[in-house]
Amino acid sequence: MKEFTYTIKDQLGIHARPAGMLVKEAKKFGSAITIRSKNGKSSDVCKILNLMAMGIKHGDVITVQADGKDEEAAISAMKTLVTNNL
């Protein structure tokens, strides 16, 4: 399992547009990718409604985890997406 932690810099947090981008990127990989927030909520990144329901806001710290056969590539791609867009 690979993971990284990130502090959300987007003023709106994770809303529809970035959630859609996360889902689109996550579906490229076979690994299970999850996001966990500081309040203990977690979601499969491929489930857009669950991501948006987490209520992740500006300044929140998230942990993104990838577990599976292509976890290295998956976590690298997710880290690039998150740091460039959130």
PDB file of N, CA, C and O in Angstrom, chain B, residues numbered from 101:
ATOM      1  N   MET B 101       0.837  -1.172   0.000  1.00  0.00           N
ATOM      2  CA  MET B 101       0.000   0.000   0.000  1.00  0.00           C
ATOM      3  C   MET B 101       0.886   1.241   0.000  1.00  0.00           C
ATOM      4  O   MET B 101       1.852   1.334   0.757  1.00  0.00           O
ATOM      5  N   LYS B 102       0.539   2.183  -0.859  1.00  0.00           N
ATOM      6  CA  LYS B 102       1.244   3.465  -0.950  1.00  0.00           C
ATOM      7  C   LYS B 102       0.274   4.568  -0.559  1.00  0.00           C
ATOM      8  O   LYS B 102      -0.929   4.449  -0.792  1.00  0.00           O
ATOM      9  N   GLU B 103       0.793   5.648   0.039  1.00  0.00           N
ATOM     10  CA  GLU B 103      -0.077   6.749   0.413  1.00  0.00           C
ATOM     11  C   GLU B 103       0.690   8.055   0.473  1.00  0.00           C
ATOM     12  O   GLU B 103       1.919   8.073   0.548  1.00  0.00           O
ATOM     13  N   PHE B 104      -0.060   9.151   0.437  1.00  0.00           N
ATOM     14  CA  PHE B 104       0.506  10.471   0.659  1.00  0.00           C
ATOM     15  C   PHE B 104      -0.542  11.335   1.356  1.00  0.00           C
ATOM     16  O   PHE B 104      -1.741  11.063   1.291  1.00  0.00           O
ATOM     17  N   THR B 105      -0.062  12.373   2.018  1.00  0.00           N
ATOM     18  CA  THR B 105      -0.930  13.306   2.735  1.00  0.00           C
ATOM     19  C   THR B 105      -0.831  14.662   2.056  1.00  0.00           C
ATOM     20  O   THR B 105       0.238  15.054   1.586  1.00  0.00           O
ATOM     21  N   TYR B 106      -1.950  15.376   2.007  1.00  0.00           N
ATOM     22  CA  TYR B 106      -1.992  16.664   1.320  1.00  0.00           C
ATOM     23  C   TYR B 106      -2.971  17.599   2.022  1.00  0.00           C
ATOM     24  O   TYR B 106      -4.021  17.164   2.496  1.00  0.00           O
ATOM     25  N   THR B 107      -2.625  18.883   2.088  1.00  0.00           N
ATOM     26  CA  THR B 107      -3.514  19.906   2.633  1.00  0.00           C
ATOM     27  C   THR B 107      -4.200  20.614   1.468  1.00  0.00           C
ATOM     28  O   THR B 107      -3.528  21.149   0.586  1.00  0.00           O
ATOM     29  N   ILE B 108      -5.526  20.621   1.459  1.00  0.00           N
ATOM     30  CA  ILE B 108      -6.315  21.204   0.367  1.00  0.00           C
ATOM     31  C   ILE B 108      -6.086  22.708   0.296  1.00  0.00           C
ATOM     32  O   ILE B 108      -6.256  23.420   1.285  1.00  0.00           O
ATOM     33  N   LYS B 109      -5.697  23.185  -0.888  1.00  0.00           N
ATOM     34  CA  LYS B 109      -5.429  24.605  -1.096  1.00  0.00           C
ATOM     35  C   LYS B 109      -6.540  25.290  -1.891  1.00  0.00           C
ATOM     36  O   LYS B 109      -6.660  26.514  -1.846  1.00  0.00           O
ATOM     37  N   ASP B 110      -7.352  24.520  -2.616  1.00  0.00           N
ATOM     38  CA  ASP B 110      -8.471  25.073  -3.383  1.00  0.00           C
ATOM     39  C   ASP B 110      -9.465  25.714  -2.417  1.00  0.00           C
ATOM     40  O   ASP B 110      -9.864  25.090  -1.434  1.00  0.00           O
ATOM     41  N   GLN B 111      -9.861  26.938  -2.689  1.00  0.00           N
ATOM     42  CA  GLN B 111     -10.765  27.670  -1.801  1.00  0.00           C
ATOM     43  C   GLN B 111     -12.115  26.984  -1.625  1.00  0.00           C
ATOM     44  O   GLN B 111     -12.768  27.166  -0.597  1.00  0.00           O
ATOM     45  N   LEU B 112     -12.541  26.201  -2.607  1.00  0.00           N
ATOM     46  CA  LEU B 112     -13.840  25.521  -2.544  1.00  0.00           C
ATOM     47  C   LEU B 112     -13.737  24.080  -2.056  1.00  0.00           C
ATOM     48  O   LEU B 112     -14.758  23.414  -1.886  1.00  0.00           O
ATOM     49  N   GLY B 113     -12.534  23.594  -1.831  1.00  0.00           N
ATOM     50  CA  GLY B 113     -12.362  22.214  -1.380  1.00  0.00           C
ATOM     51  C   GLY B 113     -12.649  21.233  -2.502  1.00  0.00           C
ATOM     52  O   GLY B 113     -12.461  21.547  -3.678  1.00  0.00           O
ATOM     53  N   ILE B 114     -13.107  20.041  -2.132  1.00  0.00           N
ATOM     54  CA  ILE B 114     -13.447  19.033  -3.141  1.00  0.00           C
ATOM     55  C   ILE B 114     -14.940  19.160  -3.435  1.00  0.00           C
ATOM     56  O   ILE B 114     -15.790  18.721  -2.660  1.00  0.00           O
ATOM     57  N   HIS B 115     -15.227  19.771  -4.574  1.00  0.00           N
ATOM     58  CA  HIS B 115     -16.602  19.925  -5.044  1.00  0.00           C
ATOM     59  C   HIS B 115     -16.734  19.137  -6.347  1.00  0.00           C
ATOM     60  O   HIS B 115     -15.876  18.305  -6.641  1.00  0.00           O
ATOM     61  N   ALA B 116     -17.771  19.373  -7.123  1.00  0.00           N
ATOM     62  CA  ALA B 116     -18.078  18.538  -8.293  1.00  0.00           C
ATOM     63  C   ALA B 116     -16.941  18.438  -9.309  1.00  0.00           C
ATOM     64  O   ALA B 116     -16.607  17.336  -9.745  1.00  0.00           O
ATOM     65  N   ARG B 117     -16.344  19.555  -9.691  1.00  0.00           N
ATOM     66  CA  ARG B 117     -15.304  19.512 -10.727  1.00  0.00           C
ATOM     67  C   ARG B 117     -14.084  18.708 -10.290  1.00  0.00           C
ATOM     68  O   ARG B 117     -13.694  17.779 -10.998  1.00  0.00           O
ATOM     69  N   PRO B 118     -13.463  19.027  -9.148  1.00  0.00           N
ATOM     70  CA  PRO B 118     -12.299  18.215  -8.770  1.00  0.00           C
ATOM     71  C   PRO B 118     -12.654  16.771  -8.423  1.00  0.00           C
ATOM     72  O   PRO B 118     -11.848  15.866  -8.640  1.00  0.00           O
ATOM     73  N   ALA B 119     -13.846  16.553  -7.890  1.00  0.00           N
ATOM     74  CA  ALA B 119     -14.260  15.172  -7.599  1.00  0.00           C
ATOM     75  C   ALA B 119     -14.337  14.375  -8.896  1.00  0.00           C
ATOM     76  O   ALA B 119     -13.904  13.224  -8.951  1.00  0.00           O
ATOM     77  N   GLY B 120     -14.889  14.988  -9.935  1.00  0.00           N
ATOM     78  CA  GLY B 120     -14.970  14.323 -11.243  1.00  0.00           C
ATOM     79  C   GLY B 120     -13.600  14.020 -11.806  1.00  0.00           C
ATOM     80  O   GLY B 120     -13.385  12.960 -12.394  1.00  0.00           O
ATOM     81  N   MET B 121     -12.663  14.952 -11.628  1.00  0.00           N
ATOM     82  CA  MET B 121     -11.296  14.735 -12.102  1.00  0.00           C
ATOM     83  C   MET B 121     -10.644  13.574 -11.354  1.00  0.00           C
ATOM     84  O   MET B 121      -9.953  12.755 -11.960  1.00  0.00           O
ATOM     85  N   LEU B 122     -10.862  13.500 -10.040  1.00  0.00           N
ATOM     86  CA  LEU B 122     -10.297  12.413  -9.240  1.00  0.00           C
ATOM     87  C   LEU B 122     -10.853  11.059  -9.688  1.00  0.00           C
ATOM     88  O   LEU B 122     -10.106  10.091  -9.826  1.00  0.00           O
ATOM     89  N   VAL B 123     -12.151  10.999  -9.912  1.00  0.00           N
ATOM     90  CA  VAL B 123     -12.794   9.754 -10.349  1.00  0.00           C
ATOM     91  C   VAL B 123     -12.242   9.320 -11.697  1.00  0.00           C
ATOM     92  O   VAL B 123     -11.890   8.156 -11.888  1.00  0.00           O
ATOM     93  N   LYS B 124     -12.170  10.259 -12.627  1.00  0.00           N
ATOM     94  CA  LYS B 124     -11.672   9.943 -13.979  1.00  0.00           C
ATOM     95  C   LYS B 124     -10.257   9.378 -13.926  1.00  0.00           C
ATOM     96  O   LYS B 124      -9.947   8.403 -14.610  1.00  0.00           O
ATOM     97  N   GLU B 125      -9.400   9.993 -13.113  1.00  0.00           N
ATOM     98  CA  GLU B 125      -8.014   9.525 -12.997  1.00  0.00           C
ATOM     99  C   GLU B 125      -7.944   8.164 -12.304  1.00  0.00           C
ATOM    100  O   GLU B 125      -7.200   7.284 -12.739  1.00  0.00           O
ATOM    101  N   ALA B 126      -8.710   7.989 -11.237  1.00  0.00           N
ATOM    102  CA  ALA B 126      -8.676   6.735 -10.471  1.00  0.00           C
ATOM    103  C   ALA B 126      -9.136   5.544 -11.310  1.00  0.00           C
ATOM    104  O   ALA B 126      -8.638   4.431 -11.134  1.00  0.00           O
ATOM    105  N   LYS B 127     -10.076   5.771 -12.213  1.00  0.00           N
ATOM    106  CA  LYS B 127     -10.600   4.665 -13.032  1.00  0.00           C
ATOM    107  C   LYS B 127      -9.598   4.139 -14.057  1.00  0.00           C
ATOM    108  O   LYS B 127      -9.851   3.122 -14.703  1.00  0.00           O
ATOM    109  N   LYS B 128      -8.479   4.815 -14.210  1.00  0.00           N
ATOM    110  CA  LYS B 128      -7.428   4.358 -15.129  1.00  0.00           C
ATOM    111  C   LYS B 128      -6.603   3.220 -14.526  1.00  0.00           C
ATOM    112  O   LYS B 128      -5.822   2.579 -15.228  1.00  0.00           O
ATOM    113  N   PHE B 129      -6.777   2.971 -13.231  1.00  0.00           N
ATOM    114  CA  PHE B 129      -5.932   2.013 -12.532  1.00  0.00           C
ATOM    115  C   PHE B 129      -6.741   0.871 -11.938  1.00  0.00           C
ATOM    116  O   PHE B 129      -7.928   1.020 -11.645  1.00  0.00           O
ATOM    117  N   GLY B 130      -6.089  -0.261 -11.767  1.00  0.00           N
ATOM    118  CA  GLY B 130      -6.722  -1.422 -11.167  1.00  0.00           C
ATOM    119  C   GLY B 130      -6.667  -1.412  -9.648  1.00  0.00           C
ATOM    120  O   GLY B 130      -7.410  -2.141  -8.990  1.00  0.00           O
ATOM    121  N   SER B 131      -5.799  -0.597  -9.099  1.00  0.00           N
ATOM    122  CA  SER B 131      -5.656  -0.523  -7.643  1.00  0.00           C
ATOM    123  C   SER B 131      -6.868   0.137  -6.998  1.00  0.00           C
ATOM    124  O   SER B 131      -7.543   0.965  -7.609  1.00  0.00           O
ATOM    125  N   ALA B 132      -7.128  -0.246  -5.754  1.00  0.00           N
ATOM    126  CA  ALA B 132      -8.169   0.410  -4.962  1.00  0.00           C
ATOM    127  C   ALA B 132      -7.573   1.705  -4.435  1.00  0.00           C
ATOM    128  O   ALA B 132      -6.528   1.691  -3.783  1.00  0.00           O
ATOM    129  N   ILE B 133      -8.231   2.824  -4.714  1.00  0.00           N
ATOM    130  CA  ILE B 133      -7.738   4.130  -4.280  1.00  0.00           C
ATOM    131  C   ILE B 133      -8.779   4.746  -3.359  1.00  0.00           C
ATOM    132  O   ILE B 133      -9.954   4.846  -3.711  1.00  0.00           O
ATOM    133  N   THR B 134      -8.334   5.159  -2.172  1.00  0.00           N
ATOM    134  CA  THR B 134      -9.245   5.751  -1.199  1.00  0.00           C
ATOM    135  C   THR B 134      -8.704   7.096  -0.703  1.00  0.00           C
ATOM    136  O   THR B 134      -7.500   7.352  -0.712  1.00  0.00           O
ATOM    137  N   ILE B 135      -9.640   7.939  -0.272  1.00  0.00           N
ATOM    138  CA  ILE B 135      -9.294   9.207   0.363  1.00  0.00           C
ATOM    139  C   ILE B 135      -9.835   9.161   1.775  1.00  0.00           C
ATOM    140  O   ILE B 135     -10.976   8.760   2.006  1.00  0.00           O
ATOM    141  N   ARG B 136      -9.000   9.577   2.722  1.00  0.00           N
ATOM    142  CA  ARG B 136      -9.406   9.649   4.126  1.00  0.00           C
ATOM    143  C   ARG B 136      -9.205  11.085   4.594  1.00  0.00           C
ATOM    144  O   ARG B 136      -8.165  11.689   4.331  1.00  0.00           O
ATOM    145  N   SER B 137     -10.199  11.628   5.285  1.00  0.00           N
ATOM    146  CA  SER B 137     -10.100  12.998   5.783  1.00  0.00           C
ATOM    147  C   SER B 137      -9.715  12.992   7.256  1.00  0.00           C
ATOM    148  O   SER B 137      -9.703  11.945   7.904  1.00  0.00           O
ATOM    149  N   LYS B 138      -9.403  14.167   7.770  1.00  0.00           N
ATOM    150  CA  LYS B 138      -8.970  14.286   9.159  1.00  0.00           C
ATOM    151  C   LYS B 138     -10.057  13.897  10.157  1.00  0.00           C
ATOM    152  O   LYS B 138      -9.755  13.517  11.288  1.00  0.00           O
ATOM    153  N   ASN B 139     -11.330  13.993   9.738  1.00  0.00           N
ATOM    154  CA  ASN B 139     -12.420  13.646  10.651  1.00  0.00           C
ATOM    155  C   ASN B 139     -12.763  12.158  10.628  1.00  0.00           C
ATOM    156  O   ASN B 139     -13.761  11.731  11.209  1.00  0.00           O
ATOM    157  N   GLY B 140     -11.919  11.369   9.946  1.00  0.00           N
ATOM    158  CA  GLY B 140     -12.100   9.927   9.951  1.00  0.00           C
ATOM    159  C   GLY B 140     -12.959   9.368   8.839  1.00  0.00           C
ATOM    160  O   GLY B 140     -13.084   8.150   8.712  1.00  0.00           O
ATOM    161  N   LYS B 141     -13.559  10.233   8.024  1.00  0.00           N
ATOM    162  CA  LYS B 141     -14.364   9.750   6.898  1.00  0.00           C
ATOM    163  C   LYS B 141     -13.433   9.273   5.803  1.00  0.00           C
ATOM    164  O   LYS B 141     -12.337   9.804   5.622  1.00  0.00           O
ATOM    165  N   SER B 142     -13.888   8.249   5.066  1.00  0.00           N
ATOM    166  CA  SER B 142     -13.110   7.778   3.924  1.00  0.00           C
ATOM    167  C   SER B 142     -14.044   7.381   2.803  1.00  0.00           C
ATOM    168  O   SER B 142     -15.221   7.095   3.023  1.00  0.00           O
ATOM    169  N   SER B 143     -13.503   7.370   1.597  1.00  0.00           N
ATOM    170  CA  SER B 143     -14.299   7.036   0.424  1.00  0.00           C
ATOM    171  C   SER B 143     -13.429   6.429  -0.654  1.00  0.00           C
ATOM    172  O   SER B 143     -12.258   6.779  -0.803  1.00  0.00           O
ATOM    173  N   ASP B 144     -14.017   5.519  -1.400  1.00  0.00           N
ATOM    174  CA  ASP B 144     -13.426   5.017  -2.626  1.00  0.00           C
ATOM    175  C   ASP B 144     -13.415   6.200  -3.598  1.00  0.00           C
ATOM    176  O   ASP B 144     -14.449   6.842  -3.782  1.00  0.00           O
ATOM    177  N   VAL B 145     -12.296   6.498  -4.210  1.00  0.00           N
ATOM    178  CA  VAL B 145     -12.193   7.655  -5.091  1.00  0.00           C
ATOM    179  C   VAL B 145     -13.090   7.512  -6.325  1.00  0.00           C
ATOM    180  O   VAL B 145     -13.437   8.518  -6.944  1.00  0.00           O
ATOM    181  N   CYS B 146     -13.464   6.317  -6.686  1.00  0.00           N
ATOM    182  CA  CYS B 146     -14.318   6.119  -7.861  1.00  0.00           C
ATOM    183  C   CYS B 146     -15.787   6.435  -7.593  1.00  0.00           C
ATOM    184  O   CYS B 146     -16.601   6.364  -8.514  1.00  0.00           O
ATOM    185  N   LYS B 147     -16.142   6.776  -6.382  1.00  0.00           N
ATOM    186  CA  LYS B 147     -17.544   7.068  -6.036  1.00  0.00           C
ATOM    187  C   LYS B 147     -17.700   8.567  -5.808  1.00  0.00           C
ATOM    188  O   LYS B 147     -17.473   9.064  -4.705  1.00  0.00           O
ATOM    189  N   ILE B 148     -18.091   9.280  -6.861  1.00  0.00           N
ATOM    190  CA  ILE B 148     -18.128  10.737  -6.846  1.00  0.00           C
ATOM    191  C   ILE B 148     -19.054  11.305  -5.770  1.00  0.00           C
ATOM    192  O   ILE B 148     -18.698  12.284  -5.115  1.00  0.00           O
ATOM    193  N   LEU B 149     -20.205  10.728  -5.580  1.00  0.00           N
ATOM    194  CA  LEU B 149     -21.135  11.255  -4.574  1.00  0.00           C
ATOM    195  C   LEU B 149     -20.575  11.103  -3.167  1.00  0.00           C
ATOM    196  O   LEU B 149     -20.748  11.984  -2.325  1.00  0.00           O
ATOM    197  N   ASN B 150     -19.909   9.993  -2.915  1.00  0.00           N
ATOM    198  CA  ASN B 150     -19.278   9.798  -1.604  1.00  0.00           C
ATOM    199  C   ASN B 150     -18.157  10.806  -1.374  1.00  0.00           C
ATOM    200  O   ASN B 150     -17.999  11.321  -0.267  1.00  0.00           O
ATOM    201  N   LEU B 151     -17.378  11.088  -2.421  1.00  0.00           N
ATOM    202  CA  LEU B 151     -16.302  12.071  -2.311  1.00  0.00           C
ATOM    203  C   LEU B 151     -16.859  13.441  -1.938  1.00  0.00           C
ATOM    204  O   LEU B 151     -16.352  14.099  -1.029  1.00  0.00           O
ATOM    205  N   MET B 152     -17.893  13.861  -2.638  1.00  0.00           N
ATOM    206  CA  MET B 152     -18.482  15.171  -2.386  1.00  0.00           C
ATOM    207  C   MET B 152     -19.156  15.216  -1.012  1.00  0.00           C
ATOM    208  O   MET B 152     -19.161  16.261  -0.361  1.00  0.00           O
ATOM    209  N   ALA B 153     -19.715  14.108  -0.576  1.00  0.00           N
ATOM    210  CA  ALA B 153     -20.395  14.048   0.720  1.00  0.00           C
ATOM    211  C   ALA B 153     -19.419  14.117   1.897  1.00  0.00           C
ATOM    212  O   ALA B 153     -19.833  14.374   3.028  1.00  0.00           O
ATOM    213  N   MET B 154     -18.141  13.893   1.643  1.00  0.00           N
ATOM    214  CA  MET B 154     -17.152  13.959   2.709  1.00  0.00           C
ATOM    215  C   MET B 154     -16.997  15.380   3.248  1.00  0.00           C
ATOM    216  O   MET B 154     -16.552  15.572   4.380  1.00  0.00           O
ATOM    217  N   GLY B 155     -17.361  16.367   2.445  1.00  0.00           N
ATOM    218  CA  GLY B 155     -17.288  17.753   2.900  1.00  0.00           C
ATOM    219  C   GLY B 155     -15.875  18.267   3.105  1.00  0.00           C
ATOM    220  O   GLY B 155     -15.623  19.023   4.044  1.00  0.00           O
ATOM    221  N   ILE B 156     -14.955  17.872   2.250  1.00  0.00           N
ATOM    222  CA  ILE B 156     -13.566  18.298   2.380  1.00  0.00           C
ATOM    223  C   ILE B 156     -13.448  19.751   1.925  1.00  0.00           C
ATOM    224  O   ILE B 156     -13.818  20.101   0.804  1.00  0.00           O
ATOM    225  N   LYS B 157     -12.925  20.586   2.821  1.00  0.00           N
ATOM    226  CA  LYS B 157     -12.847  22.023   2.582  1.00  0.00           C
ATOM    227  C   LYS B 157     -11.401  22.506   2.517  1.00  0.00           C
ATOM    228  O   LYS B 157     -10.458  21.761   2.787  1.00  0.00           O
ATOM    229  N   HIS B 158     -11.260  23.772   2.152  1.00  0.00           N
ATOM    230  CA  HIS B 158      -9.951  24.428   2.119  1.00  0.00           C
ATOM    231  C   HIS B 158      -9.269  24.265   3.480  1.00  0.00           C
ATOM    232  O   HIS B 158      -9.880  24.511   4.520  1.00  0.00           O
ATOM    233  N   GLY B 159      -8.023  23.856   3.464  1.00  0.00           N
ATOM    234  CA  GLY B 159      -7.257  23.693   4.699  1.00  0.00           C
ATOM    235  C   GLY B 159      -7.338  22.311   5.325  1.00  0.00           C
ATOM    236  O   GLY B 159      -6.552  21.990   6.217  1.00  0.00           O
ATOM    237  N   ASP B 160      -8.279  21.488   4.868  1.00  0.00           N
ATOM    238  CA  ASP B 160      -8.382  20.126   5.398  1.00  0.00           C
ATOM    239  C   ASP B 160      -7.205  19.280   4.922  1.00  0.00           C
ATOM    240  O   ASP B 160      -6.693  19.467   3.818  1.00  0.00           O
ATOM    241  N   VAL B 161      -6.794  18.364   5.762  1.00  0.00           N
ATOM    242  CA  VAL B 161      -5.711  17.438   5.423  1.00  0.00           C
ATOM    243  C   VAL B 161      -6.344  16.115   5.013  1.00  0.00           C
ATOM    244  O   VAL B 161      -7.181  15.563   5.728  1.00  0.00           O
ATOM    245  N   ILE B 162      -5.929  15.613   3.846  1.00  0.00           N
ATOM    246  CA  ILE B 162      -6.425  14.329   3.364  1.00  0.00           C
ATOM    247  C   ILE B 162      -5.258  13.368   3.199  1.00  0.00           C
ATOM    248  O   ILE B 162      -4.109  13.776   3.029  1.00  0.00           O
ATOM    249  N   THR B 163      -5.581  12.088   3.253  1.00  0.00           N
ATOM    250  CA  THR B 163      -4.613  11.036   2.961  1.00  0.00           C
ATOM    251  C   THR B 163      -5.172  10.225   1.814  1.00  0.00           C
ATOM    252  O   THR B 163      -6.307   9.752   1.876  1.00  0.00           O
ATOM    253  N   VAL B 164      -4.380  10.063   0.765  1.00  0.00           N
ATOM    254  CA  VAL B 164      -4.779   9.278  -0.396  1.00  0.00           C
ATOM    255  C   VAL B 164      -3.978   7.988  -0.362  1.00  0.00           C
ATOM    256  O   VAL B 164      -2.754   8.008  -0.231  1.00  0.00           O
ATOM    257  N   GLN B 165      -4.686   6.858  -0.481  1.00  0.00           N
ATOM    258  CA  GLN B 165      -4.031   5.548  -0.441  1.00  0.00           C
ATOM    259  C   GLN B 165      -4.352   4.762  -1.708  1.00  0.00           C
ATOM    260  O   GLN B 165      -5.463   4.830  -2.232  1.00  0.00           O
ATOM    261  N   ALA B 166      -3.377   4.027  -2.182  1.00  0.00           N
ATOM    262  CA  ALA B 166      -3.565   3.125  -3.315  1.00  0.00           C
ATOM    263  C   ALA B 166      -3.043   1.756  -2.906  1.00  0.00           C
ATOM    264  O   ALA B 166      -1.965   1.631  -2.325  1.00  0.00           O
ATOM    265  N   ASP B 167      -3.826   0.742  -3.219  1.00  0.00           N
ATOM    266  CA  ASP B 167      -3.447  -0.625  -2.868  1.00  0.00           C
ATOM    267  C   ASP B 167      -3.811  -1.543  -4.025  1.00  0.00           C
ATOM    268  O   ASP B 167      -4.981  -1.666  -4.389  1.00  0.00           O
ATOM    269  N   GLY B 168      -2.796  -2.190  -4.602  1.00  0.00           N
ATOM    270  CA  GLY B 168      -3.053  -3.105  -5.705  1.00  0.00           C
ATOM    271  C   GLY B 168      -1.825  -3.279  -6.572  1.00  0.00           C
ATOM    272  O   GLY B 168      -0.735  -2.816  -6.236  1.00  0.00           O
ATOM    273  N   LYS B 169      -2.018  -3.956  -7.695  1.00  0.00           N
ATOM    274  CA  LYS B 169      -0.897  -4.309  -8.563  1.00  0.00           C
ATOM    275  C   LYS B 169      -0.208  -3.107  -9.197  1.00  0.00           C
ATOM    276  O   LYS B 169       0.990  -3.166  -9.473  1.00  0.00           O
ATOM    277  N   ASP B 170      -0.940  -2.012  -9.436  1.00  0.00           N
ATOM    278  CA  ASP B 170      -0.332  -0.825 -10.035  1.00  0.00           C
ATOM    279  C   ASP B 170      -0.357   0.367  -9.072  1.00  0.00           C
ATOM    280  O   ASP B 170      -0.495   1.516  -9.492  1.00  0.00           O
ATOM    281  N   GLU B 171      -0.221   0.075  -7.782  1.00  0.00           N
ATOM    282  CA  GLU B 171      -0.328   1.116  -6.752  1.00  0.00           C
ATOM    283  C   GLU B 171       0.719   2.222  -6.900  1.00  0.00           C
ATOM    284  O   GLU B 171       0.433   3.384  -6.609  1.00  0.00           O
ATOM    285  N   GLU B 172       1.911   1.879  -7.343  1.00  0.00           N
ATOM    286  CA  GLU B 172       2.971   2.879  -7.505  1.00  0.00           C
ATOM    287  C   GLU B 172       2.572   3.913  -8.557  1.00  0.00           C
ATOM    288  O   GLU B 172       2.675   5.116  -8.319  1.00  0.00           O
ATOM    289  N   ALA B 173       2.119   3.447  -9.711  1.00  0.00           N
ATOM    290  CA  ALA B 173       1.686   4.362 -10.774  1.00  0.00           C
ATOM    291  C   ALA B 173       0.431   5.124 -10.359  1.00  0.00           C
ATOM    292  O   ALA B 173       0.296   6.313 -10.650  1.00  0.00           O
ATOM    293  N   ALA B 174      -0.476   4.446  -9.688  1.00  0.00           N
ATOM    294  CA  ALA B 174      -1.728   5.075  -9.263  1.00  0.00           C
ATOM    295  C   ALA B 174      -1.470   6.196  -8.271  1.00  0.00           C
ATOM    296  O   ALA B 174      -2.036   7.280  -8.414  1.00  0.00           O
ATOM    297  N   ILE B 175      -0.641   5.968  -7.284  1.00  0.00           N
ATOM    298  CA  ILE B 175      -0.400   6.988  -6.266  1.00  0.00           C
ATOM    299  C   ILE B 175       0.373   8.162  -6.864  1.00  0.00           C
ATOM    300  O   ILE B 175       0.154   9.311  -6.480  1.00  0.00           O
ATOM    301  N   SER B 176       1.261   7.882  -7.786  1.00  0.00           N
ATOM    302  CA  SER B 176       2.004   8.947  -8.459  1.00  0.00           C
ATOM    303  C   SER B 176       1.055   9.838  -9.265  1.00  0.00           C
ATOM    304  O   SER B 176       1.148  11.064  -9.199  1.00  0.00           O
ATOM    305  N   ALA B 177       0.151   9.227 -10.017  1.00  0.00           N
ATOM    306  CA  ALA B 177      -0.809   9.989 -10.825  1.00  0.00           C
ATOM    307  C   ALA B 177      -1.759  10.785  -9.946  1.00  0.00           C
ATOM    308  O   ALA B 177      -2.071  11.936 -10.251  1.00  0.00           O
ATOM    309  N   MET B 178      -2.220  10.182  -8.861  1.00  0.00           N
ATOM    310  CA  MET B 178      -3.138  10.886  -7.968  1.00  0.00           C
ATOM    311  C   MET B 178      -2.437  12.052  -7.269  1.00  0.00           C
ATOM    312  O   MET B 178      -3.030  13.115  -7.086  1.00  0.00           O
ATOM    313  N   LYS B 179      -1.190  11.854  -6.882  1.00  0.00           N
ATOM    314  CA  LYS B 179      -0.443  12.930  -6.224  1.00  0.00           C
ATOM    315  C   LYS B 179      -0.261  14.112  -7.169  1.00  0.00           C
ATOM    316  O   LYS B 179      -0.415  15.264  -6.763  1.00  0.00           O
ATOM    317  N   THR B 180       0.065  13.830  -8.421  1.00  0.00           N
ATOM    318  CA  THR B 180       0.220  14.892  -9.412  1.00  0.00           C
ATOM    319  C   THR B 180      -1.092  15.632  -9.615  1.00  0.00           C
ATOM    320  O   THR B 180      -1.107  16.862  -9.658  1.00  0.00           O
ATOM    321  N   LEU B 181      -2.193  14.899  -9.741  1.00  0.00           N
ATOM    322  CA  LEU B 181      -3.498  15.515  -9.943  1.00  0.00           C
ATOM    323  C   LEU B 181      -3.892  16.376  -8.749  1.00  0.00           C
ATOM    324  O   LEU B 181      -4.327  17.514  -8.920  1.00  0.00           O
ATOM    325  N   VAL B 182      -3.743  15.847  -7.562  1.00  0.00           N
ATOM    326  CA  VAL B 182      -4.139  16.564  -6.344  1.00  0.00           C
ATOM    327  C   VAL B 182      -3.307  17.823  -6.160  1.00  0.00           C
ATOM    328  O   VAL B 182      -3.860  18.889  -5.890  1.00  0.00           O
ATOM    329  N   THR B 183      -1.995  17.725  -6.301  1.00  0.00           N
ATOM    330  CA  THR B 183      -1.143  18.894  -6.067  1.00  0.00           C
ATOM    331  C   THR B 183      -1.325  19.968  -7.139  1.00  0.00           C
ATOM    332  O   THR B 183      -1.153  21.154  -6.857  1.00  0.00           O
ATOM    333  N   ASN B 184      -1.666  19.575  -8.347  1.00  0.00           N
ATOM    334  CA  ASN B 184      -1.858  20.562  -9.418  1.00  0.00           C
ATOM    335  C   ASN B 184      -3.262  21.175  -9.429  1.00  0.00           C
ATOM    336  O   ASN B 184      -3.451  22.252  -9.994  1.00  0.00           O
ATOM    337  N   ASN B 185      -4.239  20.519  -8.824  1.00  0.00           N
ATOM    338  CA  ASN B 185      -5.615  20.981  -8.947  1.00  0.00           C
ATOM    339  C   ASN B 185      -6.345  21.263  -7.631  1.00  0.00           C
ATOM    340  O   ASN B 185      -7.403  21.891  -7.635  1.00  0.00           O
ATOM    341  N   LEU B 186      -5.808  20.821  -6.547  1.00  0.00           N
ATOM    342  CA  LEU B 186      -6.486  21.042  -5.266  1.00  0.00           C
ATOM    343  C   LEU B 186      -5.588  21.798  -4.305  1.00  0.00           C
ATOM    344  O   LEU B 186      -5.989  22.076  -3.175  1.00  0.00           O
TER     345      LEU B 186
END
